[in-house]
């Protein structure tokens, strides 16, 4: 007795909005940008495999200083940020490094996308003081995601939903990568912002002392 045609069971279409998850795959310096820039490569996965037409993302990147250890010399360099080491249990809290936008292209299942972050060498900023104070190791980062998703609903119509507030991803950026990026733009040096009156006084001192550069002028003042 021959059997009838095999019955093909179709998997049910996922109900409700997509539930994306994010991970950071890596980072590399951008060689010829207007400002020092790190390009992070991220992956987004939608476990239901449905068609997502795009995600308009807002990405907030925080530094989590409590997620790494520090030697005595580095602790001294970080006193300005976190105070005396005995207070670090309460002062080394997560703080903002950058907030940028990103556009995720259409995908089904998973895709990768870039998140470029323009960096500064302004040592007046807490994040840059932190980067500059680390001789080696890694910078612990957390990426937080919010935004709007466009996707196809069960009836094929275009739907809109928000990226859940719980979406985040951790990453440890090698300090060597940050230093390599800065070396592309400020080889052998750095950048310090001065108010105009201070810069005028420095220029006057440079001229009166017959010094060739501002660097030599500052070095002379420090020696004095």
Sine and cosine of phi, psi and omega as CSV:
sin_phi,cos_phi,sin_psi,cos_psi,sin_omega,cos_omega
0.00,0.00,0.87,-0.50,-0.05,-1.00
-0.99,0.12,0.57,-0.82,0.02,-1.00
-0.99,0.15,0.30,-0.95,0.03,-1.00
-0.98,0.19,-0.01,-1.00,-0.01,-1.00
-0.89,0.46,0.60,-0.80,0.00,-1.00
-0.91,0.41,0.62,-0.78,0.03,-1.00
-1.00,-0.01,0.82,-0.57,0.02,-1.00
-1.00,-0.07,0.86,-0.51,0.01,-1.00
-1.00,-0.04,0.87,-0.49,0.02,-1.00
-1.00,0.07,0.68,-0.73,0.05,-1.00
-0.93,0.37,0.67,-0.75,0.00,-1.00
-0.91,0.41,0.60,-0.80,0.06,-1.00
-0.94,0.34,0.78,-0.63,0.00,-1.00
-0.84,0.55,0.66,-0.75,0.04,-1.00
-0.99,-0.16,0.35,-0.94,-0.01,-1.00
0.99,0.15,0.14,-0.99,-0.03,-1.00
-0.94,0.33,0.34,-0.94,0.05,-1.00
-0.87,0.49,0.46,-0.89,0.04,-1.00
-0.88,-0.48,1.00,0.07,-0.07,-1.00
-0.96,0.27,0.49,-0.87,0.17,-0.99
-0.78,-0.62,0.54,-0.84,-0.12,-0.99
-0.84,-0.54,0.52,-0.86,0.15,-0.99
-0.57,-0.82,0.49,-0.87,0.03,-1.00
-0.99,-0.11,0.79,-0.62,-0.06,-1.00
-0.99,-0.13,-0.49,0.87,-0.04,-1.00
0.14,-0.99,0.01,-1.00,0.01,-1.00
-0.50,-0.86,0.54,-0.84,0.06,-1.00
-0.54,-0.84,0.51,-0.86,0.04,-1.00
-0.92,0.38,0.57,-0.82,0.12,-0.99
-1.00,-0.10,0.84,-0.53,-0.21,-0.98
-0.96,0.28,-0.59,0.81,-0.18,-0.98
-0.77,-0.64,0.74,0.67,0.07,-1.00
-1.00,0.03,0.17,-0.99,0.02,-1.00
-0.91,0.42,-0.60,0.80,0.02,-1.00
-0.75,-0.66,0.32,-0.95,0.08,-1.00
-0.78,0.62,0.78,-0.62,-0.12,-0.99
-0.65,-0.76,0.69,-0.72,0.16,-0.99
-0.95,-0.30,0.75,-0.66,0.05,-1.00
-0.97,-0.24,0.93,-0.38,0.06,-1.00
-1.00,0.01,0.65,-0.76,0.10,-0.99
-0.97,-0.25,0.83,-0.56,-0.03,-1.00
-0.86,-0.50,0.39,-0.92,0.11,-0.99
-0.84,-0.54,0.69,-0.72,0.13,-0.99
-0.91,-0.42,0.68,-0.73,-0.01,-1.00
-0.82,-0.58,0.70,-0.71,0.09,-1.00
-0.88,-0.48,0.97,-0.25,-0.19,-0.98
-0.87,0.49,-0.46,0.89,-0.01,-1.00
-0.96,0.30,-0.25,0.97,0.04,-1.00
0.96,0.28,0.21,0.98,-0.03,-1.00
-0.97,0.23,0.23,-0.97,-0.02,-1.00
-0.98,0.18,0.87,-0.49,0.10,-0.99
-0.96,-0.29,0.81,-0.58,-0.09,-1.00
-1.00,0.09,-0.17,0.98,0.04,-1.00
0.41,-0.91,0.42,-0.91,0.07,-1.00
-0.74,-0.67,0.81,-0.58,0.11,-0.99
-0.99,-0.10,0.96,-0.27,-0.18,-0.98
-0.98,-0.21,0.53,-0.85,0.30,-0.95
-0.91,-0.42,0.82,-0.57,-0.09,-1.00
-0.90,-0.44,0.87,-0.49,0.08,-1.00
-0.95,-0.30,0.80,-0.60,-0.04,-1.00
-0.93,-0.38,0.87,-0.50,0.01,-1.00
-0.94,-0.34,0.52,-0.86,0.15,-0.99
-1.00,-0.10,0.74,-0.67,-0.03,-1.00
-0.91,-0.41,0.99,0.14,-0.14,-0.99
-0.89,0.45,-0.41,0.91,-0.03,-1.00
-0.96,0.28,-0.14,0.99,-0.05,-1.00
-1.00,0.01,0.21,0.98,0.08,-1.00
-0.59,-0.81,0.20,-0.98,0.01,-1.00
-0.97,-0.23,0.28,-0.96,-0.06,-1.00
-0.66,-0.75,0.64,-0.77,0.10,-0.99
-0.99,0.14,0.11,-0.99,-0.11,-0.99
-0.88,0.48,-0.65,0.76,-0.02,-1.00
-0.90,0.43,-0.67,0.74,0.00,-1.00
-0.93,0.38,-0.60,0.80,0.06,-1.00
-0.86,0.52,-0.64,0.77,0.03,-1.00
-0.90,0.43,-0.63,0.78,0.00,-1.00
-0.93,0.36,-0.40,0.92,-0.06,-1.00
-0.99,-0.14,0.09,1.00,-0.02,-1.00
-0.86,0.51,-0.61,0.79,-0.01,-1.00
-0.88,0.48,-0.54,0.84,-0.01,-1.00
-0.99,0.11,-0.71,0.71,-0.20,-0.98
-0.90,-0.44,-0.06,1.00,-0.01,-1.00
0.99,0.15,-0.25,-0.97,-0.02,-1.00
-0.89,0.45,0.58,-0.81,-0.06,-1.00
-0.81,0.58,-0.52,0.86,-0.02,-1.00
-0.93,0.37,-0.21,0.98,0.01,-1.00
-0.99,-0.15,-0.03,1.00,-0.17,-0.99
-0.91,0.42,-0.38,0.92,0.02,-1.00
-0.86,0.51,-0.49,0.87,-0.02,-1.00
-0.96,-0.29,-0.28,0.96,-0.08,-1.00
-0.98,-0.19,-0.32,0.95,-0.04,-1.00
-1.00,0.03,0.86,0.51,0.02,-1.00
-1.00,-0.01,0.34,-0.94,0.02,-1.00
-0.86,0.51,0.67,-0.74,0.04,-1.00
-0.62,-0.78,0.35,-0.94,-0.14,-0.99
-0.95,0.31,0.71,-0.70,0.19,-0.98
-0.97,-0.26,-0.78,0.62,-0.09,-1.00
-0.45,-0.89,0.42,-0.91,0.12,-0.99
-0.67,-0.74,0.88,-0.48,-0.11,-0.99
-0.69,-0.72,0.27,-0.96,0.09,-1.00
-0.98,-0.21,0.40,-0.92,0.04,-1.00
-0.49,-0.87,0.51,-0.86,0.03,-1.00
-0.90,-0.44,0.88,-0.48,0.04,-1.00
-1.00,-0.01,0.81,-0.58,-0.03,-1.00
-0.95,0.31,0.20,-0.98,0.04,-1.00
-0.84,0.54,0.59,-0.81,0.01,-1.00
-0.33,-0.94,0.26,-0.97,0.15,-0.99
-0.72,-0.69,0.86,-0.51,-0.02,-1.00
1.00,-0.07,-0.94,0.33,-0.03,-1.00
-0.32,-0.95,0.40,-0.92,0.10,-1.00
-0.36,-0.93,0.28,-0.96,0.07,-1.00
-0.94,-0.34,0.45,-0.89,0.00,-1.00
-0.44,-0.90,0.44,-0.90,-0.03,-1.00
-1.00,-0.03,0.51,-0.86,0.16,-0.99
-0.76,-0.65,0.99,-0.12,0.03,-1.00
-0.99,0.16,0.68,-0.74,0.04,-1.00
-0.83,-0.55,0.91,-0.42,0.07,-1.00
-0.96,0.27,0.71,-0.70,-0.07,-1.00
-0.90,-0.43,0.42,-0.91,0.06,-1.00
-0.85,-0.52,0.26,-0.97,0.09,-1.00
-0.92,-0.38,0.40,0.91,-0.02,-1.00
-0.97,0.25,0.96,-0.27,-0.07,-1.00
-0.96,0.27,0.04,1.00,0.13,-0.99
-0.99,0.17,-0.26,0.97,-0.05,-1.00
-1.00,-0.02,0.66,-0.75,-0.09,-1.00
-0.86,0.51,-0.69,0.72,-0.05,-1.00
-0.89,0.46,-0.64,0.76,-0.03,-1.00
-0.96,0.29,-0.59,0.81,0.12,-0.99
-0.84,0.54,-0.65,0.76,-0.02,-1.00
-0.91,0.41,-0.77,0.64,0.02,-1.00
-0.83,0.56,-0.74,0.67,-0.09,-1.00
-0.91,0.42,-0.49,0.87,-0.07,-1.00
-0.98,0.17,-0.26,0.97,-0.05,-1.00
-1.00,0.01,0.87,-0.50,0.01,-1.00
-0.97,0.24,-0.46,0.89,-0.05,-1.00
-0.26,-0.96,-0.20,-0.98,0.00,-1.00
0.99,0.12,-0.56,-0.83,-0.10,-1.00
-0.71,-0.70,0.44,-0.90,0.08,-1.00
-0.98,-0.19,0.91,-0.42,0.00,-1.00
-0.97,0.24,0.85,-0.53,-0.05,-1.00
-0.87,-0.50,0.49,-0.87,0.19,-0.98
-0.79,-0.61,0.80,-0.60,0.05,-1.00
-0.99,-0.12,0.82,-0.57,0.06,-1.00
-0.94,-0.35,0.70,-0.71,-0.13,-0.99
-0.87,-0.49,0.71,-0.70,0.21,-0.98
-0.68,-0.73,0.23,-0.97,0.02,-1.00
0.48,-0.88,-0.23,-0.97,-0.10,-0.99
-0.83,-0.56,0.73,-0.68,0.03,-1.00
-0.94,-0.34,0.63,-0.78,0.16,-0.99
-0.93,-0.37,0.78,-0.63,-0.04,-1.00
-0.50,-0.87,0.23,-0.97,0.03,-1.00
-1.00,0.02,0.80,-0.59,0.04,-1.00
-0.97,0.22,-0.03,-1.00,-0.02,-1.00
-0.88,0.47,-0.48,0.87,0.00,-1.00
-1.00,-0.05,0.12,0.99,0.01,-1.00
1.00,0.07,-0.09,1.00,0.00,-1.00
-0.98,0.20,0.45,-0.89,0.01,-1.00
-0.94,0.33,0.76,-0.65,-0.01,-1.00
-0.84,-0.54,0.40,-0.92,0.03,-1.00
-0.81,-0.59,0.72,-0.70,0.10,-1.00
-0.56,-0.83,0.24,-0.97,-0.03,-1.00
-1.00,-0.08,0.54,-0.84,0.15,-0.99
-0.92,0.38,0.80,-0.60,-0.04,-1.00
-0.85,0.52,0.60,-0.80,0.00,-1.00
-0.89,0.46,-0.35,0.94,-0.05,-1.00
-0.98,0.21,-0.11,0.99,-0.05,-1.00
-0.95,0.30,0.86,-0.51,0.04,-1.00
-0.42,-0.91,0.24,-0.97,0.02,-1.00
-0.48,-0.88,0.65,-0.76,0.03,-1.00
-0.99,-0.17,0.49,-0.87,0.02,-1.00
-0.42,-0.91,0.55,-0.84,0.08,-1.00
-0.91,-0.41,0.93,-0.37,-0.03,-1.00
-1.00,0.06,0.86,-0.51,0.07,-1.00
-0.87,0.50,0.75,-0.66,0.05,-1.00
-0.85,0.53,-0.57,0.82,0.01,-1.00
-0.87,0.50,-0.55,0.84,0.02,-1.00
-0.93,0.37,-0.66,0.75,0.03,-1.00
-0.90,0.43,-0.68,0.73,0.00,-1.00
-0.91,0.41,-0.61,0.80,0.03,-1.00
-0.90,0.44,-0.63,0.77,0.03,-1.00
-0.90,0.43,-0.72,0.69,-0.01,-1.00
-0.90,0.43,-0.56,0.83,0.01,-1.00
-0.91,0.41,-0.45,0.89,0.06,-1.00
-0.91,0.40,-0.55,0.84,-0.12,-0.99
-0.97,-0.26,-0.50,0.87,0.00,-1.00
-0.77,-0.64,0.91,0.41,-0.06,-1.00
-0.88,0.47,0.83,-0.56,0.06,-1.00
0.95,0.31,0.23,0.97,-0.05,-1.00
-0.40,-0.91,-0.20,-0.98,0.00,-1.00
-0.53,-0.85,-0.38,-0.93,-0.09,-1.00
-0.56,-0.83,0.77,-0.64,0.04,-1.00
-0.77,-0.64,0.78,-0.62,0.01,-1.00
-1.00,0.09,0.74,-0.67,0.04,-1.00
-0.85,-0.53,0.60,-0.80,0.13,-0.99
-0.92,0.39,0.45,-0.89,-0.08,-1.00
-0.84,0.54,-0.70,0.71,0.04,-1.00
-0.87,0.50,-0.62,0.78,0.02,-1.00
-0.92,0.40,-0.66,0.75,0.01,-1.00
-0.90,0.43,-0.62,0.78,0.03,-1.00
-0.89,0.45,-0.68,0.73,0.02,-1.00
-0.91,0.42,-0.61,0.79,0.02,-1.00
-0.92,0.40,-0.66,0.75,0.03,-1.00
-0.90,0.44,-0.63,0.78,0.03,-1.00
-0.90,0.44,-0.70,0.72,0.03,-1.00
-0.89,0.46,-0.64,0.77,0.02,-1.00
-0.87,0.49,-0.70,0.71,-0.03,-1.00
-0.93,0.38,-0.70,0.71,-0.04,-1.00
-0.92,0.40,-0.53,0.85,-0.03,-1.00
-1.00,0.02,-0.12,0.99,0.00,-1.00
0.91,0.41,0.56,0.83,-0.04,-1.00
-1.00,0.00,0.54,-0.84,-0.13,-0.99
-0.98,0.22,-0.48,0.88,-0.10,-0.99
-0.64,-0.77,0.28,-0.96,0.11,-0.99
-0.91,0.41,-0.55,0.83,0.03,-1.00
-0.87,0.49,-0.69,0.73,0.03,-1.00
-0.91,0.41,-0.58,0.82,0.02,-1.00
-0.91,0.42,-0.72,0.69,0.03,-1.00
-0.89,0.45,-0.67,0.75,0.01,-1.00
-0.88,0.48,-0.63,0.77,0.03,-1.00
-0.91,0.42,-0.67,0.74,0.02,-1.00
-0.90,0.44,-0.65,0.76,0.03,-1.00
-0.92,0.40,-0.63,0.78,0.05,-1.00
-0.90,0.43,-0.61,0.79,0.05,-1.00
-0.90,0.43,0.00,0.00,0.00,0.00
